[in-house]
Amino acid sequence: MSSINSTSQQQLRTATKKAIQKLKELEINFLALDFDQTILDIHTGGSWKGTVEELYPHIRPEFKSLITSAVATNGEIEIAIVTFSCQTRMVRGVIDHIINIGLDENTKQTIPGLIGIGGIVDTSTIIPIRGGDRSWRYNGSGSINGKQPHMASAVEELDARRNTTTSNSSRSQSSTPKPITRKSTLLLDDDEKNIHHALDNGVRAIWFNPKRPNELLPEIMRLV
């Protein structure tokens, strides 16, 4: 199970801050993240029998830190979960937990729509999940291989939300979020096939080695 001591936590926060800055410098504004054996240090097989709470100890610290830091950019770097698992409600519970414990209360309040009924964190307002639950469909002309349709569908949702937010706000044109493109997208996945499909389609991608999770942030820093 994933665990980390206080000294390592500080080192991880520092490394994550640098990685987020690197993403901004490269104008990457969309992270597409796999779930099983990527965000989690186990594979649920899409048939997890336990509770969502029993998955919390399996959340990798590296992804907990990266997801929290990306959300804290308040739209500068968007996130979507792209998975073949049909247990998307369980996935949502894990993501909600990451943000609930990772962000301080003041930061949560600055993110529009994040706090739902009863003051409970609801990431469905900011983080799309595309899984194997048949709750979505991609009808575009892009590739349907690997996680490509998952990412394309998530971007459609994010674009719609961004357009609504922009039209309902008084933000200047200079503060309008830049479009999400293939070049501004980064897929993190432990499945090499999904990585190859992404790269073949002009999407940035990093193969995540489940056996060496500490290489995630250094790999981001090596992006060009």
C-alpha positions as CSV (number, residue, x, y, z in Angstrom):
1,M,0.0,0.0,0.0
2,S,1.1,3.6,-0.7
3,S,2.6,5.4,2.3
4,I,4.9,8.3,2.8
5,N,6.6,9.9,5.8
6,S,6.7,13.7,6.6
7,T,10.1,14.4,5.1
8,S,9.1,12.6,1.9
9,Q,5.8,14.5,1.8
10,Q,7.7,17.8,1.8
11,Q,10.0,16.6,-1.0
12,L,7.0,15.4,-2.9
13,R,5.3,18.7,-2.6
14,T,8.4,20.5,-3.8
15,A,8.8,18.2,-6.7
16,T,5.1,18.4,-7.7
17,K,5.3,22.2,-7.6
18,K,8.2,22.1,-10.1
19,A,6.3,19.6,-12.3
20,I,3.2,21.8,-12.4
21,Q,5.4,24.8,-13.3
22,K,7.0,22.7,-16.1
23,L,3.6,21.8,-17.5
24,K,2.6,25.5,-17.6
25,E,5.9,26.4,-19.3
26,L,5.1,23.7,-22.0
27,E,1.5,25.1,-22.2
28,I,0.1,21.7,-21.2
29,N,-3.4,22.4,-19.9
30,F,-5.0,19.0,-19.8
31,L,-3.9,15.9,-17.8
32,A,-5.6,12.6,-18.8
33,L,-5.0,10.1,-16.0
34,D,-5.5,6.3,-16.0
35,F,-6.9,4.8,-12.8
36,D,-5.9,1.2,-12.2
37,Q,-2.2,0.7,-11.4
38,T,-1.7,4.4,-12.1
39,I,-3.6,6.5,-9.6
40,L,-4.0,3.3,-7.6
41,D,-1.2,0.9,-6.7
42,I,-3.4,-2.0,-7.5
43,H,-5.7,-3.1,-10.4
44,T,-9.3,-3.5,-9.4
45,G,-10.1,-5.3,-12.6
46,G,-13.2,-3.3,-12.9
47,S,-14.9,-5.5,-10.4
48,W,-13.9,-4.2,-7.0
49,K,-15.9,-5.9,-4.3
50,G,-14.9,-3.8,-1.3
51,T,-15.9,-0.3,-0.3
52,V,-14.4,2.8,-1.8
53,E,-12.9,3.6,1.6
54,E,-10.8,0.4,1.3
55,L,-9.2,1.9,-1.8
56,Y,-8.0,5.0,-0.2
57,P,-4.7,3.4,1.2
58,H,-4.0,2.4,-2.4
59,I,-3.9,5.9,-3.8
60,R,-0.3,6.7,-4.9
61,P,1.1,9.7,-3.1
62,E,2.6,10.9,-6.4
63,F,-0.9,11.1,-8.0
64,K,-2.6,12.5,-4.9
65,S,-0.1,15.3,-5.0
66,L,-0.3,15.9,-8.8
67,I,-4.1,15.8,-8.9
68,T,-4.4,18.2,-5.9
69,S,-1.9,20.6,-7.3
70,A,-3.5,20.6,-10.8
71,V,-6.9,21.3,-9.4
72,A,-5.5,24.1,-7.3
73,T,-4.6,25.9,-10.5
74,N,-8.3,26.6,-10.9
75,G,-8.6,25.7,-14.5
76,E,-5.1,26.4,-15.8
77,I,-4.5,22.7,-15.9
78,E,-7.6,20.6,-16.3
79,I,-7.9,16.9,-15.4
80,A,-9.9,13.9,-16.6
81,I,-9.8,10.3,-15.5
82,V,-9.7,7.9,-18.5
83,T,-10.2,4.3,-17.7
84,F,-11.7,1.0,-19.0
85,S,-13.3,0.3,-15.7
86,C,-17.0,0.4,-15.6
87,Q,-17.0,1.2,-11.9
88,T,-17.0,4.9,-12.4
89,R,-18.9,5.7,-9.2
90,M,-16.2,4.1,-7.3
91,V,-13.6,6.0,-9.3
92,R,-15.4,9.2,-8.5
93,G,-15.4,8.4,-4.8
94,V,-11.6,8.0,-4.9
95,I,-11.1,11.3,-6.7
96,D,-13.5,13.2,-4.4
97,H,-11.4,11.8,-1.5
98,I,-8.1,13.0,-3.0
99,I,-9.4,16.5,-3.3
100,N,-11.2,16.6,0.0
101,I,-8.1,15.7,2.0
102,G,-5.6,17.4,-0.3
103,L,-7.0,20.9,-0.6
104,D,-7.4,23.3,2.3
105,E,-10.8,24.8,2.9
106,N,-9.9,28.2,1.6
107,T,-8.7,26.8,-1.7
108,K,-11.8,24.7,-2.1
109,Q,-13.9,27.8,-1.8
110,T,-12.1,29.5,-4.6
111,I,-12.9,26.7,-7.1
112,P,-16.4,27.3,-8.6
113,G,-18.8,24.4,-8.1
114,L,-16.4,22.2,-6.2
115,I,-18.5,22.3,-2.9
116,G,-21.8,20.6,-3.4
117,I,-24.9,20.1,-1.2
118,G,-24.1,20.0,2.5
119,G,-20.6,21.3,2.0
120,I,-19.4,18.1,0.5
121,V,-16.7,18.0,-2.2
122,D,-18.1,17.0,-5.6
123,T,-15.4,16.8,-8.3
124,S,-18.0,15.9,-10.9
125,T,-18.2,19.6,-11.6
126,I,-14.6,19.9,-12.6
127,I,-13.1,16.5,-13.3
128,P,-14.8,14.3,-16.1
129,I,-14.5,10.6,-15.8
130,R,-14.6,8.5,-18.9
131,G,-14.8,4.8,-18.3
132,G,-16.5,1.6,-19.5
133,D,-19.9,2.3,-18.1
134,R,-21.5,3.4,-21.4
135,S,-22.5,6.7,-19.9
136,W,-20.9,8.6,-22.8
137,R,-20.2,8.4,-26.5
138,Y,-17.6,10.1,-28.7
139,N,-19.0,10.8,-32.2
140,G,-16.1,12.9,-33.5
141,S,-13.8,12.0,-36.4
142,G,-10.7,11.4,-34.2
143,S,-9.0,8.1,-33.4
144,I,-11.0,5.5,-31.4
145,N,-8.0,3.5,-30.4
146,G,-6.9,3.2,-26.8
147,K,-7.8,6.1,-24.6
148,Q,-8.2,8.5,-27.5
149,P,-12.0,8.6,-27.5
150,H,-12.0,8.9,-23.7
151,M,-9.8,12.0,-23.9
152,A,-11.7,13.5,-26.8
153,S,-15.1,13.1,-25.0
154,A,-13.7,14.6,-21.8
155,V,-12.4,17.6,-23.7
156,E,-15.8,18.2,-25.2
157,E,-17.3,18.3,-21.7
158,L,-14.5,20.6,-20.4
159,D,-14.8,22.9,-23.4
160,A,-18.5,23.2,-22.8
161,R,-18.0,24.1,-19.2
162,R,-15.2,26.6,-20.0
163,N,-17.5,28.3,-22.5
164,T,-20.3,28.6,-20.0
165,T,-17.9,29.9,-17.3
166,T,-16.4,32.5,-19.7
167,S,-19.8,33.7,-21.0
168,N,-21.1,34.1,-17.4
169,S,-18.1,35.9,-16.1
170,S,-16.6,39.3,-16.5
171,R,-13.1,38.0,-17.0
172,S,-11.0,39.8,-19.6
173,Q,-10.1,38.1,-22.9
174,S,-6.5,37.7,-21.7
175,S,-7.7,35.5,-18.9
176,T,-9.8,33.2,-21.1
177,P,-8.4,29.7,-20.9
178,K,-6.4,28.5,-23.9
179,P,-8.0,25.7,-26.0
180,I,-7.2,22.2,-25.1
181,T,-5.4,20.6,-28.1
182,R,-3.5,17.4,-28.7
183,K,-0.2,19.2,-28.1
184,S,-1.5,20.7,-24.8
185,T,-2.7,17.2,-23.6
186,L,-0.6,14.8,-21.5
187,L,-1.7,11.2,-20.9
188,L,-0.3,9.3,-18.0
189,D,-1.0,5.6,-18.2
190,D,0.6,2.3,-17.2
191,D,-0.6,0.5,-20.4
192,E,2.0,0.9,-23.2
193,K,-0.5,0.4,-25.9
194,N,-2.5,3.4,-24.8
195,I,0.7,5.4,-24.8
196,H,1.6,4.4,-28.3
197,H,-1.9,5.2,-29.6
198,A,-1.6,8.7,-28.0
199,L,1.8,9.4,-29.4
200,D,0.8,8.2,-32.9
201,N,-2.0,10.7,-32.7
202,G,0.2,13.7,-31.7
203,V,-0.8,13.6,-28.1
204,R,1.9,13.9,-25.4
205,A,2.1,10.8,-23.2
206,I,4.2,9.3,-20.5
207,W,4.3,5.6,-19.7
208,F,3.9,5.3,-16.0
209,N,5.9,2.4,-14.6
210,P,3.9,0.9,-11.7
211,K,7.1,-0.5,-10.2
212,R,8.9,2.9,-10.2
213,P,6.2,5.5,-9.2
214,N,8.9,7.9,-8.0
215,E,9.9,8.4,-11.6
216,L,6.6,10.1,-12.5
217,L,7.6,13.6,-11.6
218,P,11.1,13.4,-13.0
219,E,9.6,12.1,-16.3
220,I,7.4,15.2,-16.4
221,M,10.4,17.4,-15.8
222,R,12.1,15.8,-18.9
223,L,9.3,16.7,-21.2
224,V,10.2,19.0,-24.1
